[in-house]
């Protein structure tokens, strides 16, 4: 049986207000918002419960990443490492879903779960547990915290992982096809099952624990991947009196898929308390980036989708250590401006139930009137009292004049 959820008042297992809001210039419109209940089951067929009592087939956390497949209204959505921040042996997976958006319909946003697939290597399932790694060979570890997902031109899946940090390629059955080489500066000196033991003084370089590759973009022509860290590397940050690593300068890693050559550019956070949640290609040099705070509901102050341009950004791949705060004049960060402030009153989204974690964005098929469809999704972290939001925005092409739809011309269907 397939699940269907609708953006319609009065349906218990479904969606919210069907808000219709417009920007002042009517160039960006919020078409509707779907709310997916937190206690649903997925299509994995798993039975039993995790260590914390969560059902093995819980449809939770799937807002960590979302990507369009190139087929009608079909998308893939990505849960992260499971409940309790890596303290359970959650089997990492992805879901194939349909999300139908119709600005003129009474039910403007519809969600339908089609399939669930587990990520596997040599028949063994990847685990979200921070304990499931090989201390002798971290590259062969099966622990994975998947956070970003994109569909390749050939209809395979690229997935970014926070633990490594790592970048994978899978087929649509969930079978691992490839692991990409990541520059050594991104890797901690030593991985550990205890996140505190991965901080200074135990590590002097690499990603901060739980702050690895949070976002993933693919260029419109499918030739380049861009992996976005959630926050600065250890060597690019400073440690405050509470032991928290802070800094403004976040590295984004670009990988040319045909040559394997890498380069890096800098995104500067508005505030050192903010984090990066996702990156999405607009063109070969422009991207949308989710920058947010970590506050839910009325405490939320910063939940923005930024438009950045990397044309003049400096390649910092030869720079081993960056200052935590101000960049030297020789280094130019990506230029950025606000595209959508999700807390702006015009959208009528802010309030008691606004999600802490806005984590996924993707473009969908063009709307009937030619406008660009942008989907924004939240991550409920498998919390049973927190639902998942899917927000659908229509963007006039003059707002994103350089926008190029992603080319996905593989002929194999992504779903049964």
PABATOR-98617 format. One record per residue (C-alpha): residue number from 1; residue in three letters; x, y, z. Coordinates in nm, 3 decimals. Layout:
(rec NUM, ALA, (X, Y, Z))
...
This chain:
(rec 1, UNK, (0.000, 0.000, 0.000))
(rec 2, UNK, (0.133, 0.345, -0.091))
(rec 3, UNK, (0.115, 0.641, 0.144))
(rec 4, UNK, (-0.036, 0.966, 0.027))
(rec 5, UNK, (-0.033, 1.292, 0.222))
(rec 6, UNK, (-0.209, 1.605, 0.113))
(rec 7, UNK, (-0.181, 1.976, 0.182))
(rec 8, UNK, (-0.537, 2.011, 0.301))
(rec 9, UNK, (-0.693, 2.126, 0.627))
(rec 10, UNK, (-0.873, 1.856, 0.824))
(rec 11, UNK, (-0.678, 1.546, 0.719))
(rec 12, UNK, (-0.518, 1.390, 1.027))
(rec 13, UNK, (-0.226, 1.222, 0.848))
(rec 14, UNK, (-0.148, 1.516, 0.639))
(rec 15, UNK, (-0.070, 1.857, 0.554))
(rec 16, UNK, (-0.111, 2.198, 0.677))
(rec 17, UNK, (-0.258, 2.523, 0.584))
(rec 18, UNK, (-0.175, 2.541, 0.213))
(rec 19, UNK, (-0.037, 2.884, 0.271))
(rec 20, UNK, (-0.020, 3.116, -0.025))
(rec 21, UNK, (0.222, 3.401, 0.021))
(rec 22, UNK, (0.396, 3.638, -0.213))
(rec 23, UNK, (0.706, 3.853, -0.204))
(rec 24, UNK, (0.661, 4.227, -0.248))
(rec 25, UNK, (0.752, 4.205, -0.615))
(rec 26, UNK, (0.558, 3.879, -0.658))
(rec 27, UNK, (0.879, 3.727, -0.795))
(rec 28, UNK, (0.893, 3.452, -0.533))
(rec 29, UNK, (0.576, 3.279, -0.416))
(rec 30, UNK, (0.521, 3.021, -0.145))
(rec 31, UNK, (0.282, 2.778, -0.313))
(rec 32, UNK, (0.217, 2.551, -0.018))
(rec 33, UNK, (0.355, 2.357, 0.274))
(rec 34, UNK, (0.317, 1.984, 0.337))
(rec 35, UNK, (0.351, 1.843, 0.688))
(rec 36, UNK, (0.442, 1.473, 0.708))
(rec 37, UNK, (0.360, 1.307, 1.042))
(rec 38, UNK, (0.657, 1.183, 1.244))
(rec 39, UNK, (0.545, 0.830, 1.333))
(rec 40, UNK, (0.501, 0.672, 0.990))
(rec 41, UNK, (0.668, 0.357, 0.859))
(rec 42, UNK, (0.891, 0.339, 0.553))
(rec 43, UNK, (0.910, 0.069, 0.283))
(rec 44, UNK, (1.223, -0.105, 0.412))
(rec 45, UNK, (1.032, -0.407, 0.541))
(rec 46, UNK, (1.249, -0.410, 0.853))
(rec 47, UNK, (1.091, -0.537, 1.172))
(rec 48, UNK, (1.187, -0.496, 1.535))
(rec 49, UNK, (1.330, -0.194, 1.715))
(rec 50, UNK, (1.656, -0.004, 1.755))
(rec 51, UNK, (1.846, 0.016, 2.083))
(rec 52, UNK, (1.637, 0.317, 2.192))
(rec 53, UNK, (1.302, 0.157, 2.105))
(rec 54, UNK, (1.253, 0.330, 1.770))
(rec 55, UNK, (1.096, 0.097, 1.509))
(rec 56, UNK, (1.351, -0.018, 1.251))
(rec 57, UNK, (1.120, 0.096, 0.971))
(rec 58, UNK, (1.056, 0.448, 1.103))
(rec 59, UNK, (1.012, 0.705, 0.826))
(rec 60, UNK, (1.209, 0.972, 1.007))
(rec 61, UNK, (1.487, 1.221, 0.948))
(rec 62, UNK, (1.436, 1.206, 0.571))
(rec 63, UNK, (1.471, 1.580, 0.529))
(rec 64, UNK, (1.851, 1.567, 0.550))
(rec 65, UNK, (1.866, 1.571, 0.172))
(rec 66, UNK, (1.637, 1.585, -0.131))
(rec 67, UNK, (1.713, 1.555, -0.502))
(rec 68, UNK, (1.512, 1.554, -0.821))
(rec 69, UNK, (1.545, 1.239, -1.034))
(rec 70, UNK, (1.455, 1.395, -1.369))
(rec 71, UNK, (1.137, 1.183, -1.390))
(rec 72, UNK, (0.802, 1.362, -1.367))
(rec 73, UNK, (0.747, 1.447, -0.997))
(rec 74, UNK, (0.987, 1.187, -0.859))
(rec 75, UNK, (1.252, 1.263, -0.596))
(rec 76, UNK, (1.488, 1.086, -0.360))
(rec 77, UNK, (1.498, 1.189, 0.007))
(rec 78, UNK, (1.767, 1.105, 0.259))
(rec 79, UNK, (1.759, 1.027, 0.631))
(rec 80, UNK, (2.081, 1.084, 0.825))
(rec 81, UNK, (2.242, 0.843, 1.074))
(rec 82, UNK, (1.924, 0.775, 1.268))
(rec 83, UNK, (1.797, 0.852, 1.617))
(rec 84, UNK, (2.009, 0.966, 1.913))
(rec 85, UNK, (2.292, 1.126, 1.713))
(rec 86, UNK, (2.474, 0.807, 1.622))
(rec 87, UNK, (2.402, 0.614, 1.942))
(rec 88, UNK, (2.194, 0.348, 1.761))
(rec 89, UNK, (2.275, 0.092, 1.492))
(rec 90, UNK, (2.036, 0.250, 1.240))
(rec 91, UNK, (2.061, 0.100, 0.890))
(rec 92, UNK, (2.135, 0.391, 0.654))
(rec 93, UNK, (1.888, 0.425, 0.367))
(rec 94, UNK, (1.716, 0.650, 0.114))
(rec 95, UNK, (1.358, 0.676, -0.009))
(rec 96, UNK, (1.203, 0.726, -0.352))
(rec 97, UNK, (0.900, 0.957, -0.334))
(rec 98, UNK, (0.661, 1.152, -0.551))
(rec 99, UNK, (0.599, 1.516, -0.462))
(rec 100, UNK, (0.330, 1.677, -0.673))
(rec 101, UNK, (0.302, 2.057, -0.669))
(rec 102, UNK, (0.008, 2.231, -0.837))
(rec 103, UNK, (-0.040, 2.602, -0.763))
(rec 104, UNK, (-0.398, 2.595, -0.895))
(rec 105, UNK, (-0.519, 2.285, -0.717))
(rec 106, UNK, (-0.703, 2.277, -0.387))
(rec 107, UNK, (-0.438, 2.031, -0.270))
(rec 108, UNK, (-0.121, 2.215, -0.364))
(rec 109, UNK, (0.149, 1.984, -0.229))
(rec 110, UNK, (0.112, 1.604, -0.224))
(rec 111, UNK, (0.365, 1.354, -0.088))
(rec 112, UNK, (0.371, 0.982, -0.173))
(rec 113, UNK, (0.627, 0.731, -0.046))
(rec 114, UNK, (0.717, 0.472, -0.312))
(rec 115, UNK, (1.027, 0.279, -0.209))
(rec 116, UNK, (1.299, 0.245, 0.056))
(rec 117, UNK, (1.649, 0.114, -0.017))
(rec 118, UNK, (1.935, 0.040, 0.224))
(rec 119, UNK, (2.290, 0.155, 0.151))
(rec 120, UNK, (2.520, -0.148, 0.125))
(rec 121, UNK, (2.879, -0.243, 0.058))
(rec 122, UNK, (2.953, -0.606, -0.036))
(rec 123, UNK, (2.613, -0.702, 0.100))
(rec 124, UNK, (2.670, -0.536, 0.438))
(rec 125, UNK, (2.449, -0.245, 0.541))
(rec 126, UNK, (2.601, 0.090, 0.633))
(rec 127, UNK, (2.537, 0.185, 0.995))
(rec 128, UNK, (2.465, 0.521, 1.153))
(rec 129, UNK, (2.639, 0.420, 1.477))
(rec 130, UNK, (2.948, 0.622, 1.566))
(rec 131, UNK, (3.099, 0.294, 1.693))
(rec 132, UNK, (3.090, 0.117, 1.355))
(rec 133, UNK, (3.426, 0.215, 1.213))
(rec 134, UNK, (3.757, 0.043, 1.152))
(rec 135, UNK, (4.031, 0.216, 1.357))
(rec 136, UNK, (4.295, 0.048, 1.140))
(rec 137, UNK, (4.141, 0.157, 0.811))
(rec 138, UNK, (3.890, 0.441, 0.833))
(rec 139, UNK, (3.836, 0.428, 0.456))
(rec 140, UNK, (3.675, 0.085, 0.492))
(rec 141, UNK, (3.445, 0.184, 0.777))
(rec 142, UNK, (3.076, 0.111, 0.741))
(rec 143, UNK, (2.964, 0.395, 0.966))
(rec 144, UNK, (2.793, 0.664, 0.764))
(rec 145, UNK, (2.605, 0.983, 0.840))
(rec 146, UNK, (2.449, 1.064, 0.501))
(rec 147, UNK, (2.353, 1.430, 0.471))
(rec 148, UNK, (2.352, 1.531, 0.104))
(rec 149, UNK, (2.222, 1.349, -0.203))
(rec 150, UNK, (2.218, 1.424, -0.576))
(rec 151, UNK, (2.126, 1.224, -0.885))
(rec 152, UNK, (2.396, 1.188, -1.148))
(rec 153, UNK, (2.346, 1.247, -1.517))
(rec 154, UNK, (2.355, 0.867, -1.562))
(rec 155, UNK, (2.099, 0.814, -1.281))
(rec 156, UNK, (2.325, 0.695, -1.005))
(rec 157, UNK, (2.333, 0.859, -0.661))
(rec 158, UNK, (2.603, 1.077, -0.508))
(rec 159, UNK, (2.592, 1.093, -0.129))
(rec 160, UNK, (2.793, 1.304, 0.115))
(rec 161, UNK, (2.883, 1.171, 0.461))
(rec 162, UNK, (2.970, 1.366, 0.776))
(rec 163, UNK, (3.170, 1.097, 0.954))
(rec 164, UNK, (3.461, 1.065, 0.711))
(rec 165, UNK, (3.398, 1.307, 0.571))
(rec 166, UNK, (3.335, 1.100, 0.261))
(rec 167, UNK, (3.170, 1.112, -0.080))
(rec 168, UNK, (3.007, 0.802, -0.226))
(rec 169, UNK, (2.840, 0.688, -0.546))
(rec 170, UNK, (2.559, 0.430, -0.523))
(rec 171, UNK, (2.319, 0.273, -0.768))
(rec 172, UNK, (1.944, 0.295, -0.711))
(rec 173, UNK, (1.939, -0.037, -0.528))
(rec 174, UNK, (2.170, 0.117, -0.266))
(rec 175, UNK, (2.484, -0.073, -0.374))
(rec 176, UNK, (2.810, 0.120, -0.330))
(rec 177, UNK, (2.983, 0.186, -0.661))
(rec 178, UNK, (3.265, 0.421, -0.562))
(rec 179, UNK, (3.428, 0.626, -0.287))
(rec 180, UNK, (3.589, 0.950, -0.395))
(rec 181, UNK, (3.928, 1.065, -0.277))
(rec 182, UNK, (3.900, 1.356, -0.032))
(rec 183, UNK, (4.197, 1.585, 0.047))
(rec 184, UNK, (4.374, 1.485, 0.367))
(rec 185, UNK, (4.309, 1.821, 0.534))
(rec 186, UNK, (3.941, 1.728, 0.569))
(rec 187, UNK, (4.016, 1.410, 0.768))
(rec 188, UNK, (4.085, 1.406, 1.141))
(rec 189, UNK, (4.421, 1.274, 1.259))
(rec 190, UNK, (4.235, 0.994, 1.437))
(rec 191, UNK, (3.871, 0.890, 1.429))
(rec 192, UNK, (3.708, 0.784, 1.752))
(rec 193, UNK, (3.373, 0.646, 1.869))
(rec 194, UNK, (3.357, 0.933, 2.119))
(rec 195, UNK, (3.304, 1.268, 1.940))
(rec 196, UNK, (3.483, 1.453, 2.222))
(rec 197, UNK, (3.795, 1.252, 2.147))
(rec 198, UNK, (3.792, 1.385, 1.792))
(rec 199, UNK, (3.833, 1.746, 1.908))
(rec 200, UNK, (4.159, 1.924, 1.998))
(rec 201, UNK, (4.397, 1.838, 2.149))
(rec 202, UNK, (4.335, 1.485, 2.016))
(rec 203, UNK, (4.297, 1.614, 1.659))
(rec 204, UNK, (4.463, 1.921, 1.514))
(rec 205, UNK, (4.303, 1.907, 1.170))
(rec 206, UNK, (4.002, 1.778, 0.978))
(rec 207, UNK, (3.630, 1.815, 1.012))
(rec 208, UNK, (3.477, 1.898, 1.347))
(rec 209, UNK, (3.276, 1.599, 1.483))
(rec 210, UNK, (2.925, 1.598, 1.334))
(rec 211, UNK, (3.027, 1.890, 1.109))
(rec 212, UNK, (3.155, 1.712, 0.800))
(rec 213, UNK, (3.009, 1.720, 0.447))
(rec 214, UNK, (2.659, 1.844, 0.522))
(rec 215, UNK, (2.559, 1.959, 0.173))
(rec 216, UNK, (2.612, 1.836, -0.181))
(rec 217, UNK, (2.559, 1.996, -0.521))
(rec 218, UNK, (2.606, 1.871, -0.875))
(rec 219, UNK, (2.668, 2.105, -1.167))
(rec 220, UNK, (2.389, 2.134, -1.427))
(rec 221, UNK, (2.596, 1.939, -1.681))
(rec 222, UNK, (2.671, 1.669, -1.425))
(rec 223, UNK, (3.049, 1.710, -1.444))
(rec 224, UNK, (3.128, 1.864, -1.104))
(rec 225, UNK, (3.036, 1.784, -0.743))
(rec 226, UNK, (3.053, 2.045, -0.469))
(rec 227, UNK, (3.059, 1.923, -0.107))
(rec 228, UNK, (2.985, 2.177, 0.165))
(rec 229, UNK, (3.112, 2.140, 0.520))
(rec 230, UNK, (2.869, 2.229, 0.796))
(rec 231, UNK, (3.123, 2.457, 0.965))
(rec 232, UNK, (3.497, 2.537, 0.944))
(rec 233, UNK, (3.762, 2.269, 0.968))
(rec 234, UNK, (3.941, 2.231, 1.303))
(rec 235, UNK, (4.251, 2.405, 1.168))
(rec 236, UNK, (4.038, 2.690, 1.028))
(rec 237, UNK, (3.859, 2.754, 1.360))
(rec 238, UNK, (3.933, 2.859, 1.715))
(rec 239, UNK, (3.824, 2.683, 2.034))
(rec 240, UNK, (3.631, 2.893, 2.285))
(rec 241, UNK, (3.637, 2.855, 2.664))
(rec 242, UNK, (3.358, 2.596, 2.646))
(rec 243, UNK, (3.553, 2.382, 2.402))
(rec 244, UNK, (3.332, 2.475, 2.105))
(rec 245, UNK, (3.506, 2.529, 1.771))
(rec 246, UNK, (3.413, 2.862, 1.610))
(rec 247, UNK, (3.488, 3.047, 1.291))
(rec 248, UNK, (3.342, 3.226, 0.990))
(rec 249, UNK, (3.521, 3.055, 0.702))
(rec 250, UNK, (3.372, 2.732, 0.567))
(rec 251, UNK, (3.542, 2.538, 0.288))
(rec 252, UNK, (3.343, 2.400, -0.004))
(rec 253, UNK, (3.518, 2.124, -0.201))
(rec 254, UNK, (3.477, 2.097, -0.579))
(rec 255, UNK, (3.555, 1.770, -0.758))
(rec 256, UNK, (3.583, 1.743, -1.136))
(rec 257, UNK, (3.430, 1.401, -1.199))
(rec 258, UNK, (3.615, 1.346, -1.526))
(rec 259, UNK, (3.965, 1.421, -1.393))
(rec 260, UNK, (3.935, 1.387, -1.015))
(rec 261, UNK, (4.095, 1.729, -0.978))
(rec 262, UNK, (3.980, 1.925, -0.673))
(rec 263, UNK, (3.957, 2.292, -0.582))
(rec 264, UNK, (3.810, 2.480, -0.287))
(rec 265, UNK, (3.638, 2.809, -0.216))
(rec 266, UNK, (3.525, 2.983, 0.101))
(rec 267, UNK, (3.174, 3.062, 0.221))
(rec 268, UNK, (3.167, 3.307, 0.511))
(rec 269, UNK, (2.899, 3.255, 0.776))
(rec 270, UNK, (2.701, 3.560, 0.887))
(rec 271, UNK, (2.750, 3.450, 1.249))
(rec 272, UNK, (2.989, 3.198, 1.404))
(rec 273, UNK, (2.691, 3.025, 1.569))
(rec 274, UNK, (2.537, 2.950, 1.229))
(rec 275, UNK, (2.589, 2.636, 1.023))
(rec 276, UNK, (2.556, 2.529, 0.659))
(rec 277, UNK, (2.284, 2.275, 0.581))
(rec 278, UNK, (2.282, 2.239, 0.203))
(rec 279, UNK, (2.412, 2.360, -0.132))
(rec 280, UNK, (2.232, 2.346, -0.468))
(rec 281, UNK, (2.364, 2.440, -0.813))
(rec 282, UNK, (2.192, 2.725, -0.998))
(rec 283, UNK, (2.456, 2.734, -1.271))
(rec 284, UNK, (2.823, 2.639, -1.297))
(rec 285, UNK, (2.917, 2.936, -1.078))
(rec 286, UNK, (2.604, 3.018, -0.874))
(rec 287, UNK, (2.458, 2.813, -0.588))
(rec 288, UNK, (2.185, 2.828, -0.329))
(rec 289, UNK, (2.309, 2.767, 0.026))
(rec 290, UNK, (2.105, 2.708, 0.340))
(rec 291, UNK, (2.260, 2.897, 0.631))
(rec 292, UNK, (2.078, 2.865, 0.962))
(rec 293, UNK, (2.095, 2.880, 1.337))
(rec 294, UNK, (2.013, 2.578, 1.554))
(rec 295, UNK, (1.701, 2.716, 1.723))
(rec 296, UNK, (1.344, 2.588, 1.672))
(rec 297, UNK, (1.008, 2.762, 1.693))
(rec 298, UNK, (0.994, 3.117, 1.831))
(rec 299, UNK, (1.365, 3.104, 1.924))
(rec 300, UNK, (1.468, 3.073, 1.560))
(rec 301, UNK, (1.639, 3.389, 1.434))
(rec 302, UNK, (1.829, 3.287, 1.120))
(rec 303, UNK, (1.692, 3.049, 0.854))
(rec 304, UNK, (1.799, 3.180, 0.516))
(rec 305, UNK, (1.855, 3.052, 0.165))
(rec 306, UNK, (2.148, 3.244, 0.020))
(rec 307, UNK, (2.237, 3.294, -0.345))
(rec 308, UNK, (2.614, 3.281, -0.386))
(rec 309, UNK, (2.845, 3.347, -0.679))
(rec 310, UNK, (3.189, 3.186, -0.703))
(rec 311, UNK, (3.319, 3.355, -1.018))
(rec 312, UNK, (3.567, 3.568, -0.825))
(rec 313, UNK, (3.619, 3.332, -0.531))
(rec 314, UNK, (3.979, 3.233, -0.457))
(rec 315, UNK, (4.084, 2.870, -0.486))
(rec 316, UNK, (4.220, 2.794, -0.137))
(rec 317, UNK, (4.318, 2.432, -0.198))
(rec 318, UNK, (4.684, 2.525, -0.140))
(rec 319, UNK, (4.603, 2.695, 0.192))
(rec 320, UNK, (4.638, 2.443, 0.475))
(rec 321, UNK, (4.512, 2.673, 0.751))
(rec 322, UNK, (4.277, 2.970, 0.735))
(rec 323, UNK, (4.219, 3.239, 0.998))
(rec 324, UNK, (3.906, 3.174, 1.201))
(rec 325, UNK, (3.762, 3.521, 1.155))
(rec 326, UNK, (3.883, 3.778, 0.901))
(rec 327, UNK, (4.026, 3.658, 0.571))
(rec 328, UNK, (4.345, 3.817, 0.434))
(rec 329, UNK, (4.301, 4.049, 0.136))
(rec 330, UNK, (4.457, 3.786, -0.089))
(rec 331, UNK, (4.160, 3.553, -0.038))
(rec 332, UNK, (3.819, 3.636, -0.182))
(rec 333, UNK, (3.521, 3.442, -0.045))
(rec 334, UNK, (3.213, 3.365, -0.253))
(rec 335, UNK, (2.980, 3.661, -0.288))
(rec 336, UNK, (2.640, 3.608, -0.129))
(rec 337, UNK, (2.301, 3.766, -0.082))
(rec 338, UNK, (1.970, 3.654, 0.069))
(rec 339, UNK, (1.729, 3.487, -0.173))
(rec 340, UNK, (1.464, 3.370, 0.078))
(rec 341, UNK, (1.442, 3.449, 0.449))
(rec 342, UNK, (1.216, 3.171, 0.570))
(rec 343, UNK, (1.135, 3.362, 0.889))
(rec 344, UNK, (1.013, 3.669, 0.700))
(rec 345, UNK, (0.655, 3.751, 0.797))
(rec 346, UNK, (0.539, 3.746, 0.435))
(rec 347, UNK, (0.560, 3.365, 0.428))
(rec 348, UNK, (0.363, 3.314, 0.750))
(rec 349, UNK, (0.592, 3.022, 0.840))
(rec 350, UNK, (0.763, 3.144, 1.157))
(rec 351, UNK, (0.616, 3.050, 1.492))
(rec 352, UNK, (0.585, 2.782, 1.754))
(rec 353, UNK, (0.628, 2.484, 1.520))
(rec 354, UNK, (0.897, 2.620, 1.286))
(rec 355, UNK, (1.160, 2.344, 1.247))
(rec 356, UNK, (1.505, 2.371, 1.397))
(rec 357, UNK, (1.669, 2.205, 1.100))
(rec 358, UNK, (1.595, 2.323, 0.747))
(rec 359, UNK, (1.831, 2.085, 0.570))
(rec 360, UNK, (1.733, 2.005, 0.212))
(rec 361, UNK, (1.665, 2.198, -0.109))
(rec 362, UNK, (1.628, 2.100, -0.471))
(rec 363, UNK, (1.480, 2.227, -0.793))
(rec 364, UNK, (1.197, 2.030, -0.950))
(rec 365, UNK, (1.037, 2.030, -1.294))
(rec 366, UNK, (0.932, 2.371, -1.422))
(rec 367, UNK, (0.585, 2.480, -1.319))
(rec 368, UNK, (0.313, 2.503, -1.588))
(rec 369, UNK, (0.359, 2.882, -1.613))
(rec 370, UNK, (0.735, 2.845, -1.663))
(rec 371, UNK, (0.843, 2.947, -1.315))
(rec 372, UNK, (1.117, 2.759, -1.132))
(rec 373, UNK, (1.005, 2.515, -0.861))
(rec 374, UNK, (1.217, 2.507, -0.545))
(rec 375, UNK, (1.144, 2.252, -0.272))
(rec 376, UNK, (1.268, 2.309, 0.084))
(rec 377, UNK, (1.252, 2.030, 0.342))
(rec 378, UNK, (1.317, 2.001, 0.716))
(rec 379, UNK, (1.486, 1.722, 0.914))
(rec 380, UNK, (1.298, 1.607, 1.225))
(rec 381, UNK, (1.593, 1.403, 1.362))
(rec 382, UNK, (1.356, 1.110, 1.422))
(rec 383, UNK, (1.188, 1.299, 1.708))
(rec 384, UNK, (0.839, 1.151, 1.749))
(rec 385, UNK, (0.678, 1.487, 1.832))
(rec 386, UNK, (0.828, 1.675, 1.536))
(rec 387, UNK, (0.678, 1.649, 1.188))
(rec 388, UNK, (0.861, 1.704, 0.858))
(rec 389, UNK, (0.786, 2.013, 0.650))
(rec 390, UNK, (0.807, 2.030, 0.271))
(rec 391, UNK, (0.773, 2.385, 0.137))
(rec 392, UNK, (0.722, 2.459, -0.232))
(rec 393, UNK, (0.832, 2.794, -0.374))
(rec 394, UNK, (0.777, 2.932, -0.724))
(rec 395, UNK, (1.059, 3.158, -0.845))
(rec 396, UNK, (1.033, 3.389, -1.144))
(rec 397, UNK, (1.317, 3.326, -1.391))
(rec 398, UNK, (1.426, 3.691, -1.373))
(rec 399, UNK, (1.521, 3.630, -1.008))
(rec 400, UNK, (1.765, 3.358, -1.120))
(rec 401, UNK, (1.857, 3.462, -1.476))
(rec 402, UNK, (2.158, 3.226, -1.487))
(rec 403, UNK, (1.956, 2.922, -1.377))
(rec 404, UNK, (2.028, 2.605, -1.573))
(rec 405, UNK, (1.821, 2.290, -1.514))
(rec 406, UNK, (2.026, 1.982, -1.435))
(rec 407, UNK, (2.076, 1.741, -1.724))
(rec 408, UNK, (1.969, 1.388, -1.630))
(rec 409, UNK, (1.957, 1.183, -1.947))
(rec 410, UNK, (2.011, 0.829, -1.820))
(rec 411, UNK, (1.733, 0.614, -1.961))
(rec 412, UNK, (1.696, 0.370, -1.673))
(rec 413, UNK, (1.394, 0.439, -1.452))
(rec 414, UNK, (1.481, 0.517, -1.090))
(rec 415, UNK, (1.179, 0.333, -0.953))
(rec 416, UNK, (1.014, -0.003, -1.006))
